[in-house]
Amino acid sequence: MKLLLASVCAFFFSTNILANELVSKIIKNDFRIHAALNLIDWEVGDHAEYNLRFSMGSGTAEVTIREQVGDNFWINQQLSLGPLGGDHLVELLVNPATGEVLKMIVDGNEQDAPEQGEIEVISIEEVEVVVPAGTFTTQHVTIKDVESGKISEQWVNQQQVPVYGLVKNVSPEQLREVSMELTGFGRAYH
């Protein structure tokens, strides 16, 4: 009985750690790349929705530009990570000129912004990609995390898709990759 209880506790503890790492990976969308490529063109009310796939299952993300404060923007990310990952509200204050995350609040608690280590853009090429929201002509950006050597890919179309311009994203995770695919979006009326 003690072995069973210990196994169940270990499972839920490891599941909670993986959920926290997944939330960190999703919110760590590196805005510096978008800023460097002049891809940030935010308006309050812009939003995008995504399907997520990760080692623990699947979920959804709804991303909205909530408000502008001076030159910076608050972004709300409502994450639904299924029964093991739970639901989370992540609020980010971002400087669009630099891509720096100035402040981060997760489920009402202020936290340190994720470390944004050194990255290297390996390639950028124009490709067409199909996701649940449709077919898009994108800039396929391949990125290397210099410290870990891990490769991530982003398919971006800032002209059509608001907030991140993100149509698709594939990033490494502990057990397998995390992927995001666009399911819907809308721009604020100017």
N, CA, C and O of each residue as an XYZ file, in Angstrom:
760
protein
N       0.826     -1.198      0.000
C       0.000      0.000      0.000
C       0.869      1.260      0.000
O       0.586      2.213     -0.726
N       1.947      1.262      0.831
C       2.836      2.420      0.880
C       3.488      2.643     -0.480
O       3.665      3.784     -0.906
N       3.845      1.554     -1.162
C       4.465      1.660     -2.482
C       3.488      2.276     -3.478
O       3.877      3.121     -4.284
N       2.225      1.862     -3.432
C       1.213      2.417     -4.318
C       1.021      3.910     -4.049
O       0.967      4.709     -4.984
N       0.917      4.285     -2.771
C       0.742      5.689     -2.408
C       1.947      6.512     -2.865
O       1.783      7.606     -3.404
N       3.147      5.991     -2.654
C       4.362      6.694     -3.089
C       4.383      6.847     -4.603
O       4.786      7.894     -5.110
N       3.959      5.826     -5.328
C       3.924      5.890     -6.798
C       2.929      6.932     -7.282
O       3.224      7.687     -8.209
N       1.747      6.982     -6.660
C       0.730      7.962     -7.045
C       1.232      9.374     -6.748
O       1.074     10.272     -7.575
N       1.838      9.580     -5.567
C       2.380     10.905     -5.220
C       3.474     11.311     -6.193
O       3.514     12.460     -6.631
N       4.357     10.391     -6.534
C       5.442     10.681     -7.477
C       4.873     11.042     -8.842
O       5.374     11.953     -9.501
N       3.818     10.330     -9.277
C       3.201     10.609    -10.575
C       2.650     12.030    -10.593
O       2.917     12.782    -11.531
N       1.877     12.411     -9.561
C       1.277     13.739     -9.553
C       2.330     14.824     -9.371
O       2.198     15.906     -9.943
N       3.373     14.559     -8.587
C       4.444     15.533     -8.427
C       5.160     15.746     -9.756
O       5.413     16.885    -10.148
N       5.490     14.653    -10.455
C       6.190     14.789    -11.746
C       5.269     15.412    -12.785
O       5.732     16.169    -13.638
N       3.971     15.111    -12.733
C       3.014     15.705    -13.656
C       2.951     17.212    -13.429
O       2.904     17.981    -14.389
N       2.950     17.643    -12.152
C       2.911     19.069    -11.834
C       4.175     19.763    -12.332
O       4.094     20.865    -12.875
N       5.337     19.144    -12.160
C       6.585     19.721    -12.658
C       6.526     19.856    -14.174
O       6.898     20.900    -14.710
N       6.065     18.817    -14.880
C       5.966     18.887    -16.339
C       4.981     19.960    -16.770
O       5.218     20.653    -17.759
N       3.865     20.110    -16.034
C       2.890     21.156    -16.373
C       3.527     22.528    -16.229
O       3.343     23.387    -17.090
N       4.278     22.748    -15.148
C       4.940     24.038    -14.955
C       5.967     24.298    -16.054
O       6.069     25.423    -16.545
N       6.727     23.279    -16.448
C       7.703     23.446    -17.526
C       7.000     23.750    -18.847
O       7.488     24.552    -19.643
N       5.851     23.108    -19.080
C       5.108     23.346    -20.306
C       4.585     24.776    -20.348
O       4.693     25.444    -21.377
N       4.015     25.257    -19.234
C       3.536     26.642    -19.179
C       4.699     27.576    -19.481
O       4.552     28.529    -20.246
N       5.858     27.304    -18.880
C       7.041     28.136    -19.116
C       7.437     28.106    -20.586
O       7.771     29.148    -21.151
N       7.406     26.938    -21.216
C       7.785     26.820    -22.625
C       6.811     27.601    -23.506
O       7.235     28.279    -24.442
N       5.524     27.515    -23.221
C       4.532     28.198    -24.044
C       4.662     29.708    -23.906
O       4.595     30.429    -24.902
N       4.847     30.196    -22.679
C       4.924     31.641    -22.505
C       6.265     32.194    -22.915
O       6.415     33.409    -23.041
N       7.248     31.335    -23.129
C       8.586     31.801    -23.484
C       8.695     32.105    -24.971
O       9.800     32.246    -25.493
N       7.584     32.206    -25.647
C       7.642     32.584    -27.055
C       8.586     33.768    -27.151
O       8.329     34.820    -26.565
N       9.669     33.605    -27.879
C      10.751     34.585    -27.844
C      10.396     35.802    -28.683
O      10.549     35.794    -29.905
N       9.916     36.859    -28.011
C       9.516     38.081    -28.685
C      10.701     38.795    -29.321
O      10.516     39.623    -30.213
N      11.936     38.481    -28.868
C      13.116     39.149    -29.424
C      13.245     38.872    -30.917
O      13.647     39.751    -31.679
N      12.913     37.676    -31.333
C      12.976     37.338    -32.757
C      11.992     38.194    -33.527
O      12.325     38.770    -34.564
N      10.766     38.272    -33.005
C       9.731     39.064    -33.665
C      10.116     40.537    -33.738
O       9.892     41.192    -34.756
N      10.707     41.066    -32.637
C      11.120     42.470    -32.618
C      12.245     42.703    -33.624
O      12.220     43.689    -34.360
N      13.231     41.804    -33.662
C      14.376     41.960    -34.567
C      13.952     41.911    -36.028
O      14.554     42.572    -36.875
N      12.922     41.135    -36.325
C      12.447     41.012    -37.706
C      11.335     42.019    -38.024
O      10.720     41.943    -39.087
N      11.073     42.968    -37.101
C      10.009     43.968    -37.262
C       8.652     43.329    -37.500
O       7.886     43.779    -38.352
N       8.355     42.277    -36.744
C       7.103     41.549    -36.932
C       6.036     41.936    -35.911
O       4.920     41.418    -35.965
N       6.357     42.835    -34.981
C       5.388     43.190    -33.949
C       4.585     44.406    -34.394
O       5.135     45.487    -34.602
N       3.273     44.210    -34.537
C       2.342     45.262    -34.937
C       1.054     45.034    -34.157
O       0.054     44.603    -34.731
N       1.064     45.316    -32.855
C      -0.031     44.977    -31.973
C      -1.026     46.105    -31.825
O      -0.668     47.283    -31.851
N      -2.283     45.724    -31.669
C      -3.373     46.621    -31.320
C      -4.200     45.955    -30.226
O      -4.403     44.741    -30.252
N      -4.673     46.738    -29.274
C      -5.520     46.198    -28.210
C      -6.732     45.528    -28.853
O      -7.392     46.110    -29.714
N      -7.014     44.315    -28.431
C      -8.128     43.538    -28.981
C      -7.691     42.468    -29.967
O      -8.452     41.538    -30.233
N      -6.475     42.574    -30.521
C      -5.966     41.498    -31.390
C      -5.966     40.196    -30.590
O      -5.683     40.198    -29.392
N      -6.284     39.080    -31.261
C      -6.289     37.791    -30.566
C      -6.008     36.643    -31.537
O      -6.206     36.757    -32.747
N      -5.540     35.533    -30.961
C      -5.280     34.316    -31.734
C      -5.520     33.110    -30.826
O      -5.288     33.163    -29.618
N      -5.990     32.027    -31.436
C      -6.252     30.792    -30.690
C      -5.427     29.664    -31.304
O      -5.202     29.617    -32.513
N      -4.982     28.755    -30.431
C      -4.099     27.669    -30.856
C      -4.496     26.338    -30.239
O      -5.017     26.289    -29.125
N      -4.247     25.261    -30.971
C      -4.240     23.913    -30.416
C      -2.815     23.627    -29.980
O      -1.864     24.006    -30.663
N      -2.666     22.960    -28.843
C      -1.358     22.593    -28.312
C      -1.255     21.078    -28.263
O      -2.235     20.385    -27.987
N      -0.057     20.572    -28.534
C       0.239     19.150    -28.328
C       1.553     19.079    -27.571
O       2.503     19.796    -27.885
N       1.599     18.198    -26.563
C       2.779     18.075    -25.723
C       2.789     16.684    -25.117
O       1.854     15.910    -25.323
N       3.838     16.359    -24.371
C       4.014     14.995    -23.865
C       2.873     14.531    -22.971
O       2.579     13.337    -22.929
N       2.223     15.444    -22.255
C       1.132     15.057    -21.357
C      -0.209     15.002    -22.060
O      -1.198     14.607    -21.442
N      -0.283     15.380    -23.322
C      -1.561     15.355    -24.020
C      -1.727     16.531    -24.944
O      -0.858     16.832    -25.763
N      -2.866     17.196    -24.801
C      -3.149     18.324    -25.682
C      -3.941     19.371    -24.905
O      -4.433     19.126    -23.803
N      -4.044     20.534    -25.513
C      -4.769     21.618    -24.880
C      -4.991     22.750    -25.855
O      -4.866     22.576    -27.067
N      -5.319     23.910    -25.318
C      -5.557     25.091    -26.145
C      -4.921     26.320    -25.500
O      -4.647     26.349    -24.300
N      -4.700     27.317    -26.325
C      -4.214     28.607    -25.841
C      -4.983     29.693    -26.568
O      -5.152     29.641    -27.786
N      -5.452     30.686    -25.806
C      -6.074     31.870    -26.369
C      -5.214     33.055    -25.963
O      -4.984     33.282    -24.774
N      -4.740     33.807    -26.937
C      -3.811     34.906    -26.696
C      -4.466     36.207    -27.139
O      -4.952     36.309    -28.266
N      -4.480     37.209    -26.249
C      -5.149     38.475    -26.533
C      -4.273     39.648    -26.103
O      -3.656     39.618    -25.038
N      -4.225     40.679    -26.940
C      -3.597     41.934    -26.526
C      -4.634     42.652    -25.665
O      -5.644     43.138    -26.173
N      -4.375     42.715    -24.357
C      -5.345     43.242    -23.390
C      -5.347     44.757    -23.325
O      -6.405     45.384    -23.391
N      -4.148     45.357    -23.194
C      -4.094     46.815    -23.077
C      -2.695     47.320    -23.393
O      -1.708     46.586    -23.330
N      -2.649     48.606    -23.737
C      -1.379     49.272    -23.976
C      -1.107     50.202    -22.803
O      -1.978     50.962    -22.379
N       0.124     50.129    -22.282
C       0.556     50.981    -21.176
C       1.830     51.676    -21.646
O       2.900     51.068    -21.683
N       1.706     52.968    -22.008
C       2.843     53.664    -22.609
C       3.180     53.003    -23.938
O       2.307     52.826    -24.788
N       4.437     52.640    -24.114
C       4.850     51.942    -25.340
C       4.744     50.437    -25.221
O       4.994     49.730    -26.198
N       4.378     49.919    -24.045
C       4.356     48.479    -23.783
C       2.931     47.933    -23.868
O       1.958     48.686    -23.829
N       2.831     46.607    -23.985
C       1.536     45.946    -24.104
C       1.405     44.818    -23.096
O       2.355     44.080    -22.836
N       0.192     44.698    -22.527
C      -0.159     43.527    -21.729
C      -0.764     42.482    -22.661
O      -1.666     42.781    -23.443
N      -0.264     41.269    -22.570
C      -0.780     40.136    -23.348
C      -1.341     39.125    -22.360
O      -0.653     38.731    -21.418
N      -2.586     38.700    -22.566
C      -3.179     37.618    -21.777
C      -3.066     36.326    -22.568
O      -3.399     36.276    -23.752
N      -2.588     35.277    -21.896
C      -2.557     33.934    -22.475
C      -3.388     33.037    -21.575
O      -2.993     32.742    -20.447
N      -4.540     32.603    -22.075
C      -5.385     31.677    -21.322
C      -5.047     30.276    -21.816
O      -5.342     29.926    -22.958
N      -4.425     29.473    -20.947
C      -3.988     28.131    -21.321
C      -4.886     27.097    -20.679
O      -5.167     27.165    -19.482
N      -5.335     26.144    -21.467
C      -6.093     25.008    -20.969
C      -5.291     23.761    -21.347
O      -5.230     23.375    -22.514
N      -4.675     23.137    -20.328
C      -3.734     22.045    -20.580
C      -4.292     20.682    -20.197
O      -3.528     19.748    -19.951
N      -5.604     20.556    -20.144
C      -6.217     19.260    -19.873
C      -6.244     18.918    -18.393
O      -5.837     19.726    -17.558
N      -6.727     17.710    -18.062
C      -6.922     17.338    -16.657
C      -5.631     17.307    -15.836
O      -5.676     17.574    -14.635
N      -4.513     16.996    -16.427
C      -3.263     16.928    -15.664
C      -2.552     18.267    -15.595
O      -1.847     18.543    -14.625
N      -2.726     19.105    -16.615
C      -2.030     20.392    -16.649
C      -2.827     21.541    -16.096
O      -2.257     22.530    -15.634
N      -4.162     21.424    -16.136
C      -5.022     22.467    -15.591
C      -5.144     23.691    -16.483
O      -4.615     23.733    -17.593
N      -5.849     24.675    -15.972
C      -6.057     25.943    -16.668
C      -5.195     27.014    -16.009
O      -5.049     27.049    -14.787
N      -4.627     27.888    -16.841
C      -3.735     28.920    -16.333
C      -3.941     30.216    -17.105
O      -4.119     30.207    -18.323
N      -3.914     31.340    -16.373
C      -3.918     32.653    -17.001
C      -2.526     33.238    -16.826
O      -2.054     33.417    -15.704
N      -1.877     33.532    -17.936
C      -0.551     34.130    -17.927
C      -0.691     35.534    -18.502
O      -1.199     35.714    -19.609
N      -0.230     36.536    -17.731
C      -0.275     37.929    -18.162
C       1.165     38.406    -18.341
O       1.978     38.305    -17.422
N       1.471     38.921    -19.520
C       2.826     39.369    -19.841
C       2.811     40.844    -20.218
O       1.981     41.270    -21.021
N       3.713     41.619    -19.650
C       3.934     42.992    -20.071
C       5.180     42.964    -20.950
O       6.266     42.613    -20.488
N       5.016     43.339    -22.236
C       6.085     43.181    -23.218
C       6.416     44.521    -23.871
O       5.526     45.298    -24.217
N       7.705     44.771    -24.028
C       8.181     45.918    -24.786
C       8.284     45.473    -26.246
O       9.143     44.651    -26.569
N       7.429     45.995    -27.142
C       7.439     45.518    -28.525
C       8.681     45.931    -29.312
O       9.003     45.305    -30.322
N       9.382     46.977    -28.865
C      10.584     47.420    -29.586
C      11.749     46.460    -29.388
O      12.558     46.263    -30.295
N      11.834     45.858    -28.192
C      12.958     44.964    -27.883
C      12.540     43.508    -27.761
O      13.375     42.609    -27.859
N      11.246     43.270    -27.547
C      10.768     41.914    -27.312
C      10.960     41.453    -25.881
O      10.702     40.290    -25.570
N      11.409     42.343    -24.998
C      11.677     41.974    -23.608
C      10.367     41.836    -22.825
O       9.484     42.690    -22.912
N      10.260     40.736    -22.053
C       9.146     40.552    -21.133
C       9.505     41.304    -19.861
O      10.431     40.920    -19.146
N       8.761     42.391    -19.574
C       9.060     43.256    -18.440
C       8.450     42.754    -17.139
O       9.000     42.969    -16.059
N       7.309     42.085    -17.254
C       6.601     41.601    -16.067
C       5.779     40.391    -16.476
O       5.264     40.322    -17.592
N       5.660     39.420    -15.540
C       4.876     38.214    -15.811
C       4.068     37.853    -14.571
O       4.597     37.801    -13.461
N       2.776     37.604    -14.779
C       1.886     37.186    -13.702
C       1.221     35.888    -14.154
O       0.583     35.843    -15.206
N       1.376     34.827    -13.349
C       0.783     33.530    -13.670
C      -0.236     33.201    -12.597
O       0.096     33.109    -11.416
N      -1.478     33.024    -13.018
C      -2.570     32.699    -12.096
C      -2.608     33.660    -10.911
O      -2.806     33.241     -9.771
N      -2.416     34.966    -11.188
C      -2.510     35.991    -10.165
C      -1.247     36.232     -9.356
O      -1.220     37.131     -8.516
N      -0.194     35.444     -9.592
C       1.049     35.584     -8.836
C       2.170     36.080     -9.743
O       2.466     35.480    -10.777
N       2.796     37.203     -9.329
C       3.902     37.715    -10.126
C       5.084     36.750    -10.047
O       5.411     36.242     -8.975
N       5.716     36.506    -11.188
C       6.856     35.595    -11.269
C       7.951     36.231    -12.098
O       7.721     37.187    -12.840
N       9.147     35.682    -11.959
C      10.234     36.130    -12.818
C       9.933     35.696    -14.243
O       9.438     34.592    -14.474
N      10.232     36.566    -15.191
C      10.055     36.210    -16.600
C      11.015     35.082    -16.947
O      12.109     35.012    -16.387
N      10.624     34.196    -17.863
C      11.516     33.103    -18.249
C      12.830     33.651    -18.809
O      12.860     34.679    -19.485
N      13.901     32.939    -18.510
C      15.203     33.314    -19.059
C      15.148     33.229    -20.571
O      14.655     32.251    -21.132
N      15.647     34.238    -21.211
C      15.716     34.231    -22.668
C      17.193     34.225    -23.043
O      17.797     35.268    -23.291
N      17.752     33.026    -23.077
C      19.169     32.870    -23.375
C      19.494     33.301    -24.797
O      18.640     33.785    -25.541
N      20.741     33.109    -25.140
C      21.199     33.505    -26.471
C      20.634     32.554    -27.522
O      20.635     31.335    -27.351
N      20.156     33.144    -28.604
C      19.606     32.354    -29.702
C      20.330     32.686    -30.995
O      20.931     33.751    -31.137
N      20.262     31.764    -31.921
C      20.852     31.954    -33.248
C      19.790     31.604    -34.286
O      19.226     30.510    -34.263
N      19.525     32.532    -35.190
C      18.597     32.248    -36.285
C      19.387     31.474    -37.340
O      20.342     31.991    -37.920
N      18.978     30.240    -37.578
C      19.685     29.368    -38.519
C      19.247     29.635    -39.946
O      20.065     29.706    -40.862
N      17.931     29.782    -40.120
C      17.435     30.023    -41.471
C      16.073     30.693    -41.437
O      15.318     30.572    -40.472
N      15.785     31.400    -42.518
C      14.471     31.992    -42.740
C      14.140     31.750    -44.204
O      14.902     32.117    -45.098
N      12.986     31.124    -44.432
C      12.572     30.880    -45.806
C      11.058     31.010    -45.918
O      10.335     30.749    -44.956
N      10.593     31.404    -47.066
C       9.154     31.532    -47.278
C       8.587     30.171    -47.668
O       9.041     29.543    -48.624
N       7.586     29.730    -46.911
C       6.925     28.456    -47.192
C       5.430     28.585    -46.924
O       4.994     29.468    -46.185
N       4.661     27.704    -47.527
C       3.230     27.625    -47.287
C       2.995     26.532    -46.256
O       3.598     25.462    -46.337
N       2.122     26.792    -45.286
C       1.826     25.812    -44.249
C       0.313     25.732    -44.055
O      -0.394     26.735    -44.144
N      -0.168     24.512    -43.785
C      -1.591     24.272    -43.552
C      -1.792     23.947    -42.075
O      -1.139     23.057    -41.530
N      -2.711     24.685    -41.430
C      -3.075     24.473    -40.026
C      -4.606     24.505    -39.947
O      -5.255     24.831    -40.941
N      -5.200     24.177    -38.793
C      -6.667     24.185    -38.705
C      -7.326     25.506    -39.122
O      -8.467     25.493    -39.583
N      -6.640     26.640    -38.973
C      -7.223     27.937    -39.351
C      -7.131     28.209    -40.848
O      -7.710     29.185    -41.326
N      -6.412     27.365    -41.606
C      -6.314     27.566    -43.052
C      -4.904     27.380    -43.572
O      -4.036     26.829    -42.896
N      -4.697     27.854    -44.792
C      -3.398     27.770    -45.454
C      -2.782     29.166    -45.475
O      -3.441     30.139    -45.842
N      -1.513     29.255    -45.078
C      -0.839     30.543    -44.954
C       0.526     30.509    -45.620
O       1.241     29.510    -45.535
N       0.885     31.599    -46.280
C       2.255     31.809    -46.721
C       2.985     32.405    -45.531
O       2.558     33.423    -44.986
N       4.089     31.777    -45.120
C       4.773     32.165    -43.881
C       6.275     32.322    -44.087
O       6.845     31.896    -45.092
N       6.879     32.946    -43.103
C       8.330     32.927    -42.959
C       8.623     31.775    -42.007
O       8.259     31.827    -40.832
N       9.281     30.734    -42.516
C       9.659     29.594    -41.681
C      11.010     29.928    -41.070
O      12.022     29.992    -41.769
N      11.018     30.142    -39.739
C      12.226     30.562    -39.027
C      12.714     29.386    -38.183
O      11.985     28.875    -37.333
N      13.954     28.965    -38.428
C      14.578     27.906    -37.633
C      15.561     28.562    -36.675
O      16.426     29.334    -37.089
N      15.417     28.246    -35.383
C      16.143     28.928    -34.316
C      16.883     27.898    -33.472
O      16.359     26.823    -33.181
N      18.101     28.240    -33.084
C      18.891     27.372    -32.206
C      19.111     28.070    -30.870
O      19.541     29.223    -30.829
N      18.815     27.367    -29.776
C      19.164     27.851    -28.440
C      20.647     27.556    -28.266
O      21.051     26.394    -28.237
N      21.457     28.599    -28.151
C      22.912     28.436    -28.139
C      23.365     27.578    -26.959
O      24.258     26.744    -27.112
N      22.760     27.770    -25.780
C      23.178     27.027    -24.590
C      22.858     25.542    -24.684
O      23.718     24.703    -24.417
N      21.619     25.210    -25.065
C      21.206     23.799    -25.085
C      21.448     23.124    -26.422
O      21.521     21.897    -26.499
N      21.573     23.920    -27.478
C      21.725     23.343    -28.814
C      20.410     22.886    -29.419
O      20.397     22.368    -30.536
N      19.301     23.064    -28.708
C      17.998     22.608    -29.199
C      17.492     23.528    -30.296
O      17.684     24.743    -30.258
N      16.844     22.917    -31.269
C      16.321     23.619    -32.446
C      14.816     23.776    -32.312
O      14.114     22.819    -31.986
N      14.314     24.992    -32.565
C      12.882     25.268    -32.609
C      12.547     25.825    -33.986
O      13.400     26.386    -34.673
N      11.291     25.657    -34.372
C      10.834     26.188    -35.650
C       9.564     26.988    -35.437
O       8.691     26.610    -34.655
N       9.478     28.113    -36.155
C       8.267     28.934    -36.137
C       7.881     29.259    -37.568
O       8.735     29.548    -38.407
N       6.583     29.210    -37.836
C       6.028     29.629    -39.117
C       5.227     30.888    -38.817
O       4.234     30.831    -38.092
N       5.645     32.018    -39.364
C       5.122     33.322    -38.970
C       4.526     34.058    -40.165
O       5.102     34.068    -41.253
N       3.354     34.679    -39.948
C       2.744     35.561    -40.933
C       2.116     36.720    -40.167
O       0.938     36.678    -39.813
N       2.915     37.756    -39.916
C       2.448     38.886    -39.118
C       1.418     39.733    -39.875
O       0.606     40.415    -39.249
N       1.440     39.698    -41.205
C       0.475     40.498    -41.969
C      -0.954     40.000    -41.763
O      -1.883     40.806    -41.705
N      -1.139     38.702    -41.652
C      -2.476     38.149    -41.488
C      -2.825     37.807    -40.046
O      -3.954     38.029    -39.607
N      -1.863     37.271    -39.312
C      -2.146     36.712    -37.987
C      -1.682     37.681    -36.897
O      -0.499     38.017    -36.831
N      -2.606     38.131    -36.042
C      -2.239     39.096    -35.008
C      -1.473     38.469    -33.845
O      -1.279     37.255    -33.782
N      -1.056     39.315    -32.952
C      -0.314     39.040    -31.729
C       1.086     38.557    -32.086
O       1.955     39.382    -32.369
N       1.332     37.257    -32.083
C       2.666     36.753    -32.386
C       2.918     36.627    -33.882
O       4.067     36.498    -34.307
N       1.865     36.664    -34.680
C       2.018     36.349    -36.101
C       2.248     34.866    -36.289
O       2.550     34.405    -37.390
N       2.103     34.125    -35.210
C       2.469     32.714    -35.191
C       1.375     31.855    -35.810
O       0.229     31.858    -35.361
N       1.752     31.124    -36.845
C       0.843     30.183    -37.488
C       1.084     28.786    -36.922
O       0.147     28.022    -36.690
N       2.360     28.469    -36.705
C       2.731     27.156    -36.173
C       4.057     27.300    -35.445
O       4.898     28.118    -35.818
N       4.236     26.497    -34.403
C       5.482     26.491    -33.631
C       5.774     25.060    -33.206
O       4.872     24.344    -32.772
N       7.027     24.641    -33.327
C       7.466     23.331    -32.848
C       8.739     23.557    -32.045
O       9.732     24.066    -32.565
N       8.698     23.165    -30.751
C       9.840     23.356    -29.854
C      10.104     22.076    -29.090
O       9.167     21.337    -28.788
N      11.373     21.792    -28.766
C      11.673     20.587    -27.993
C      11.209     20.721    -26.552
O      11.181     21.816    -25.989
N      10.848     19.591    -25.970
C      10.453     19.487    -24.570
C      11.212     18.291    -24.010
O      11.916     17.609    -24.754
N      11.083     18.022    -22.709
C      11.796     16.896    -22.100
C      11.525     15.575    -22.805
O      12.459     14.893    -23.227
N      10.269     15.214    -22.935
C       9.941     13.893    -23.452
C       9.676     13.861    -24.951
O       9.881     12.830    -25.592
N       9.229     14.964    -25.511
C       9.022     15.114    -26.950
C       8.739     16.572    -27.227
O       8.886     17.407    -26.334
N       8.341     16.896    -28.430
C       8.180     18.307    -28.768
C       6.839     18.881    -28.323
O       5.866     18.156    -28.116
N       6.819     20.194    -28.186
C       5.594     20.953    -27.957
C       5.252     21.603    -29.285
O       6.113     22.216    -29.916
N       4.013     21.476    -29.714
C       3.622     22.140    -30.956
C       2.373     22.977    -30.724
O       1.506     22.631    -29.922
N       2.309     24.091    -31.453
C       1.152     24.974    -31.436
C       0.721     25.175    -32.878
O       1.554     25.405    -33.755
N      -0.581     25.088    -33.122
C      -1.116     25.358    -34.460
C      -2.306     26.295    -34.341
O      -3.181     26.110    -33.496
N      -2.321     27.295    -35.196
C      -3.361     28.309    -35.203
C      -4.718     27.699    -35.567
O      -4.845     26.969    -36.550
N      -5.737     28.019    -34.743
C      -7.105     27.550    -35.038
C      -8.047     28.705    -35.362
O      -9.084     28.496    -35.992
N      -7.699     29.929    -34.937
C      -8.546     31.084    -35.208
C      -7.830     32.357    -34.804
O      -6.849     32.319    -34.061
N      -8.331     33.507    -35.301
C      -7.700     34.780    -34.972
C      -8.604     35.932    -35.375
O      -9.558     35.760    -36.134
N      -8.285     37.105    -34.854
C      -9.003     38.313    -35.242
C      -8.192     39.545    -34.892
O      -7.489     39.573    -33.881
N      -8.292     40.555    -35.726
C      -7.599     41.823    -35.484
C      -8.599     42.828    -34.916
O      -9.789     42.796    -35.230
N      -8.081     43.721    -34.071
C      -8.904     44.809    -33.540
C      -9.257     45.733    -34.687
O      -8.518     45.835    -35.666
N     -10.364     46.390    -34.563
C     -10.738     47.368    -35.576
C     -10.025     48.677    -35.292
O     -10.035     49.158    -34.159
N      -9.407     49.255    -36.311
C      -8.638     50.497    -36.139
C      -9.504     51.685    -36.501
O      -9.049     52.826    -36.425
